[in-house]
Every structure is written in C-alpha cells, then in structure tokens.
C-alpha cells in the first residue's frame, strides 16, 4: 500500500510540474506563443521596477538550459511512469524538437520578442502619459475652484454641510465620525 501511494504521489508531482511547462512539450507554434507571453510579462515587470533582471539578457541560453535540465528530463519521467500511454512519447518528441528549433531559431526569436515588447511598452507609456496629463488638468481645475472658494472646501455628509480650511494643493476626503 505504501509503495502504491508513494508512486501515485510521484506521478501527481510529475503531472503538476508538466502542467506548468506544458507549452514546451507541444507544437513549436504553441511553445512560441506562450514563451513570448512569459517573456513579455517578465520584460514589463523589469520596466516597472518589479524585477531587477532584464529577461532579454540570457533568454536564449536560459531556454536551452531549461529544456536540457528540466523539460526533457520531465518528459522522460512522464514516459517512464506510463500514465499517459503513447501521449508521453509525443510530449518527449515535441520537447526534443522544440529544443532543436530553439537552438536554430531562438536568437532571432529573441530579437523579435524584444522588439515587439519594446514597441508595446512605448505605446503603453504613451497612453500612460496621456492619462497623466488628463489627471493633471483635472487637479488644476479642482485647485482653481478651491482657490476661488478662499481655500475652503465644502464637506457634505448625510446630515449637514460644513466648510473646512484646506491648505492649497492638499485635496482629500474628510470623514465625519460625529
């Protein structure tokens, strides 16, 4: 019983690992699609300061390492446990083929992914700048209205309205707890 449970646990672990990287064991175009999405996500995290590493540095080599040290050994483990029958042969074949294709085409693919990500980042930055300009205009209108009111803002709750002094340039919400 313990031996069966242990084997079942190992198979489940392999399945969980494979589900995370299944795109690497499918057709080349599926692999490229999900590889670029991961690259894009990591590149934008880098640009936003959420990651210290630019993924374009070493992406090509990293994928080769990943195939050699994780994906292909995992596909072999799936084949050896026999749970998926002949499908495991397909997973291993695709992983091996994708590794060969990546070695041939990966450097060009990396250049194209980076170019598309940079283009998208520029367009998003432009949208962000336009949004910031609109916010600045709205704030200027609010500050102008506050200045015309002599630096006083009206705070309205369900029971009454009160005027309070607000320092110039400091807008906020006042919550009346009385």
N, C-alpha and C positions, 0 to 999 in steps of 0.2 A: 504494500500500500504506500509506504513512504517513498519508494523508488518511483512509483507511478506519479505521485504528487510532485515529486522533485522534477521529473521530466515534463510534466504539464506546466509547471511554473517556468521552466526554461523556455518552453515553446511560447508561452504567453509573453515572456520578456522579448523574445525574438520578434514576435508579431508587433508588439508595441514599438520596438526600435525600427522595424521596417515601415510601419505606418508613418513615422516621422520623416523618412527619406524615400518614400515610395517613388517619387518622381525620378529618382536616379536609376530606377530599375524598370522604367517604361520607355516608350519610343523616344528617340532623340528630340523631337519637337516638344514633347511633354516635358522632358528634362529641361530644355532651354527655357521654356515658358516659366516654370517655377524657379529655376535658377536665377533668372533675371528679376523676378519678383522679390526674391530674397536679397539679391544684390541691391536693388532699388531701396528696399526697406532699410538696409544697413547703411547705404550711402546717405539717405535722408537723415537717419539718426546721427551720422557723423556731422553733416552740415548743421544740424540743430544743436550740436554740442552734447548729445546724449551718448555718444561713443567717441572714444579718443582715436580710433583707428579708421583710416580711410580704407574701405574694402577694396578699392581698385589696386592698392598696393598688395600684391601677393595673391589675388583672387585666382589667377590661372594656376599657380603652383598649389594653392590650397585645395582646389578641386581635385587635382591629380592625387595629392596626399589623401584626401577624403575617400576617393574611390579605392585606392590601394590599401588603406588601413582601416576602413570602416564598411563601406558599401559592399565591396566584393567579398570580404570575409563574412559579412552578414548574409549575403545571398547564398553563399556556400553553406552556412549553418542552417538556413531555411531549407535548402535542398536536402541536407543530411537528416534533418528531423522528419522529412517526408510528409508533413501535414498537408501541404498544398498539391501533392502529386506532381504531375508534369508541369504545372504552372511555375514551380520553383526553377525548373530548367530555363524557362522563359525569363524569369527575373534575373538570373545569373547571366544569361546571354545578353540581355539588354544592358546590364551593368557593365559588362566587359566591352560591348560595342560602344556605349556612351563614353567610356574611358578612352578608347582608341580615338573616337571622333573628337573628344575634348582635346586630346594631345595634338591632333592635326589642326583643329579649327578654333581652339579655345582662346588663343591670343587675339585673333580677330574678333571673336565674340565679345571678349572683354572690352575691347576698344569701342565696339558698337553699343554695348550696355552702358558704358560710362558716358558716351556721347548723348544717348537718349536720356539718361538720368540727369545729366547737366542741363540739357535743354528743358526738361520738365521742371527742374529746380529753378531755372531762370524764369520760366513762365509763372510758377507759383510765387516766386519772390515779387514779380511784377504785380500779381494780384494782391499780395500782402501789402505792398507799398500803396496801392490804390485804396485798399481798406483802411490803412493807417491815415492817409490823407483825409478821407471822409470822417474818420473819428476825430481828427484834429479840428476840422471845420465845425463839427457838432459841439465840441468842447468850447471853441471860441464863441459860438452863439450863446451857449449857456453862461459862460463867464461874462459876456457882454450884458445879458439880461440881468445877471446878478449885480453887476456894477451899476446899472441903471436903477436898480432897486435899493441902492445905497448900501450894498454889502449885506443885505438881509435876505434870507430865503424863507419862503413860507413852507411850513411843515403841516401837512394835513393828515389827521387820523380820523377815525370814525366819530369821535366826539367833538373835536374842535380844531381850530386852526390857530397856530402860533407863529409869530415871527421870531427868528433867532439870528444872531450875528454869525456870519461865516467869514473867515479870513479869505481875502482874494486868492483865487486859484485853488481853493480847497472845497470841492463839492463832495457830498456824501449823503448818507441816509441817516436820519435821526429816528431812533425808535423810542417812543414814549411808553414807559412802563407804568406810569401813574394810572 
